């Protein structure tokens, strides 16, 4: 079962990475008045978000089990390197600014037809944010799984993902090296 779990995590990580790459390229293309590499099929990036967010949501549940709401993102992204966490936060900040810019300057569009570059530019900020977050959560799940097995207190009690002290005996938690693959 763990091998299948790991294979699925990697499959969805690759899917999220491809979605992120296509979102970034589509967004960059809008600066040149183009819709990007998917052309008239750019709207598929909307659907792709659900393909990666459903598994990301599922694996985020055990990552954040027993963690307070304020520590949700800390727990969900605990298996990620620092740069990946900053990537997620950066894309979300950019998505907010991009959306405000989009609302302020986008002209009305007629119904039907293709997605004009201005609309792609407005949506792509959100695509980048959501694909990067799904990628980070899935990556974290793959890494945290290995790390969480080694989180124990000196008395050998298994401890929670963010615990500094053992809930059973009160000893400070020690990190053991991650087992090699």
Secondary structure in CASP SS format (residue, H / E / C, confidence):
PFRMAT SS
TARGET T0000
AUTHOR 0000-0000-0000
METHOD secondary structure of the structure
MODEL  1
X C 1.00
X H 1.00
X H 1.00
X H 1.00
X H 1.00
X H 1.00
X H 1.00
X H 1.00
X H 1.00
X H 1.00
X H 1.00
X H 1.00
X H 1.00
X H 1.00
X H 1.00
X H 1.00
X H 1.00
X H 1.00
X H 1.00
X H 1.00
X H 1.00
X H 1.00
X H 1.00
X H 1.00
X H 1.00
X H 1.00
X H 1.00
X H 1.00
X H 1.00
X H 1.00
X C 1.00
X C 1.00
X C 1.00
X C 1.00
X C 1.00
X C 1.00
X C 1.00
X C 1.00
X H 1.00
X H 1.00
X H 1.00
X C 1.00
X C 1.00
X H 1.00
X H 1.00
X H 1.00
X H 1.00
X H 1.00
X H 1.00
X H 1.00
X H 1.00
X H 1.00
X H 1.00
X H 1.00
X H 1.00
X H 1.00
X H 1.00
X H 1.00
X H 1.00
X H 1.00
X H 1.00
X H 1.00
X H 1.00
X H 1.00
X C 1.00
X C 1.00
X C 1.00
X C 1.00
X H 1.00
X H 1.00
X H 1.00
X H 1.00
X H 1.00
X H 1.00
X H 1.00
X H 1.00
X C 1.00
X C 1.00
X C 1.00
X C 1.00
X C 1.00
X H 1.00
X H 1.00
X H 1.00
X H 1.00
X H 1.00
X H 1.00
X H 1.00
X H 1.00
X H 1.00
X H 1.00
X H 1.00
X H 1.00
X H 1.00
X H 1.00
X H 1.00
X H 1.00
X H 1.00
X H 1.00
X H 1.00
X H 1.00
X H 1.00
X H 1.00
X H 1.00
X H 1.00
X C 1.00
X C 1.00
X C 1.00
X C 1.00
X C 1.00
X C 1.00
X C 1.00
X C 1.00
X C 1.00
X C 1.00
X C 1.00
X H 1.00
X H 1.00
X H 1.00
X H 1.00
X H 1.00
X H 1.00
X H 1.00
X H 1.00
X H 1.00
X H 1.00
X H 1.00
X H 1.00
X H 1.00
X H 1.00
X H 1.00
X H 1.00
X H 1.00
X H 1.00
X H 1.00
X H 1.00
X H 1.00
X H 1.00
X H 1.00
X H 1.00
X H 1.00
X H 1.00
X H 1.00
X H 1.00
X H 1.00
X H 1.00
X H 1.00
X H 1.00
X C 1.00
X C 1.00
X E 1.00
X E 1.00
X E 1.00
X C 1.00
X C 1.00
X C 1.00
X C 1.00
X E 1.00
X C 1.00
X C 1.00
X C 1.00
X C 1.00
X C 1.00
X C 1.00
X E 1.00
X C 1.00
X C 1.00
X C 1.00
X C 1.00
X C 1.00
X C 1.00
X E 1.00
X E 1.00
X E 1.00
X E 1.00
X C 1.00
X C 1.00
X C 1.00
X C 1.00
X C 1.00
X C 1.00
END
